[in-house]
Structure formats: structure tokens, C-alpha cells
Amino acid sequence: MAAMAVPWLVHLGQRHIRRLRLGAAWKRHESGFYRFFSRFKFRPRLFFKALLDAIIQAFDLSEILIVVDDTLCPKWGRHIFGAASFFDHVHRPRPGYIWGHNWVVLAVVAHLFGVPVALPFWVSLYRSEKHCPEAEFHTRLQIVAEALSVVRCWVPAPISLVADGAYNNQSLLRPLATMKIPFVSRLRVDARLRCDAPKRRVKKRGRKPRYGTWLPRLARIARPGVGWTTVQACIYGKCVDLAVKSFDAWWPKAGVKLRVVIVRDPKGRRKPCYLSSTDLGLAPVRIIETFALRWPIEQLFSDAKSLMGLSSAEVRTGNSVIRHAIFTFALVTWTRIWAGKCLKKHPSPPTSFAGQLTELRRAVLRQTIFAAIPDGKVSKRNYEDLARLIAA
């Protein structure tokens, strides 16, 4: 694995097998590199558990915040395993359908050099119902619920979850309530909410009601007027003033009680945002700041595609497709862990993944190529500058 990981991190551009094989510092037969993803022995869940344990140990986490989302990777080929047609909302120049893979990723949110980062540890391929056997089909919500049930057995520490509004659904909320995992997410604007059930009169016949009267629509509650308070929240690296209205209500469709937080820009430059939390003890400011920690996974997807070659993989078979993605995201986690351990004494440690990857490449060049130069032949300053130039 080291013979594949080191050249993968050092090389730029597309990671094809011939380039990785030439860049490996260990002598291995070329066939071993071609069979690395398709035939080598690999147990995904044991690998995921090792990654999660490494994250918890490296960042000394007593509470675990997991962020979940899915991303699309375009592919060109009708016979690639797991590829299907998906609607890409962020496709340029305009949203539309693409042919490719849909990866569901679970990552731990940790702070590295004062910046929140997403450290992926679980990767699953979502296969559409049309291109998957009926017995093997799972929705994205079912994939996440199954993964969290396994993680809940691995980790005794408190776990909380944050995700976008696409995952705020009864298929995930009910399993989370059973596992006692609080969930912070965006709430859809057309969600119909109800009050608590009224107190039952003594000796009244019939079944006890579970819910009370219907609340007005969220868009109506979000209108300017009474009930708004101004709070200061630290989100996306800035402290901003926000207008907030909060209340607790039942969501009958999901069967859970939520703390709803409506957020408005005091200057009226943006549309209202509707957030919810299944933990009724969280303050509105805490819910807003927790939901803002979802953004690092979007940056993770961008780094994995542009810097680690996730979307440019030339793999076709089932094992190769899945293991390539797992290996790519694992390298992102390993790079972050390396940066947290080895760049502590750096005068200005890089906060971006690109900067940390550059420092890792420079360290690899120093320990492999320039370490073989005899003392006195080249000054330390010269090969430090040369390693920095090559790594950049």
C-alpha cells in the first residue's frame, strides 16, 4: 500500500498505473500495481474503523461531529460499474443530467490550525434502482442509517450528525432517534408542523391525541414582525449578527419533535433560512454554528476531485471503482493527520489542503531524493529551495 500511496501523493495530474509504478520507491512488479484495486484483499469496514480510530486519536476527540453528503463524479463509458444518470444541481454552464458515480461520504469534523476540516472515513457507492439488483438496492438515507448504526457500535463517545436538507427525512430521522444521535439540518420550507397535544380532560373517551393544532406555514412565520431576536454567531470564519426566531414543534411526517430556528439577515439581503435540530436542548446560536460546520465537506469534495484524482479515475470493475474512491478519500484523511502531527512547529502552517499537500510532497522529496546526496556536495539551503520548488 505504501508503494501506491507515496507516488499518488507526490505526482500531479492524473494518477494512471504506469506513472505510479515509475514513481514508486519500492521495487514491485508492474502487475501488482494493476491488480492493487481489483484483486488485493480488502475489508472495507475494518478499513473504515481504522481510519475513524486514527482520526479520534490524532485529534483527541471526546465528542464526534459527523457530516454526511453525496457528490457526483462524471464518467465516460456505458460499461463502468455503478455509473448511472443523475441530476447535477451545480453542473455548469447549467444544471442537468450527467452520467457518472454518486458517492455517499461520512466525515468527522475537526479543527486543524484553527480551521474546521472534514476528515472522511466512510465511503459508499449509491447505485440507482434501475442499474442495481433489487436485493442490493439501498437509498442514500438507508446507506447513511446503516453506516451510523455500525459507527454507533464502534464508538462509545457522544455522536452528533449534521447534513443538508436532502437528508432531513423520516427514513433517517427515525433510525437516528433509536440510536439517540442528535441531528442538525436544514428544514424544507413546505414542512407542516404541529403544536404539542393539549392536556386531556379527565374521563374523556377516545384515544389520546399525539399532536396539537397545525402551526402556520413556515414562510408566514418568517415574516418580519414580533418574536425576532438579534444574536451573534461565528460562522464561516466570521462573526455576524443575525435575526433569529426559534420554537419547538412536532413534524408528524417524520414522527419527531424538532427545535426550529428561522434565520434572517437583519439587512434583508438574503432569503430566510430554516434550520432544525432533534436535540431540544441546543440553543439557536449553537444550531446555526453547527450547521455551518457542514461546509468543510463541500471543500473536501473539491479537493478530492481537483487534487487527488477522484473524478479522473480510469477504473471499470466493481472492486476497482469502489476501492479507488475509498483509497482517494483515505489519502485526504492521512494527509490531514500528517499535517496535524508534523506541521505543529511550522512558523505559518498552511490551513488549506493544497498547502498541506505541498508540504507533504516537499517532506517526501527531502527524505527520498535529497537524503541520498553526500554531505558537503550541496548546501542544505539549496536542496530545501529545490524541494520547495518541485513540490509547488
Salt bridges, closest charged atoms under 4 A:
GLU30 OE2 - ARG18 NH2 2.84
ASP53 OD2 - LYS49 NZ 3.11
ASP69 OD2 - ARG294 NH1 3.08
ASP70 OD2 - ARG140 NE 4.00
GLU136 OE1 - ARG127 NH1 3.14
GLU146 OE2 - ARG45 NH2 2.86
ASP164 OD1 - ARG186 NE 3.67
ASP190 OD1 - ARG188 NE 2.59
ASP196 OD1 - LYS257 NZ 2.98
ASP248 OD1 - ARG259 NE 2.86
ASP265 OD2 - ARG269 NE 3.19
ASP265 OD2 - ARG270 NH1 3.95
GLU298 OE2 - ARG294 NH1 3.01
GLU359 OE2 - HIS346 NE2 3.78
GLU359 OE1 - ARG362 NH2 2.79
GLU384 OE1 - ARG362 NH1 2.86
GLU384 OE2 - ARG366 NE 3.14
ASP385 OD1 - ARG388 NH1 3.10
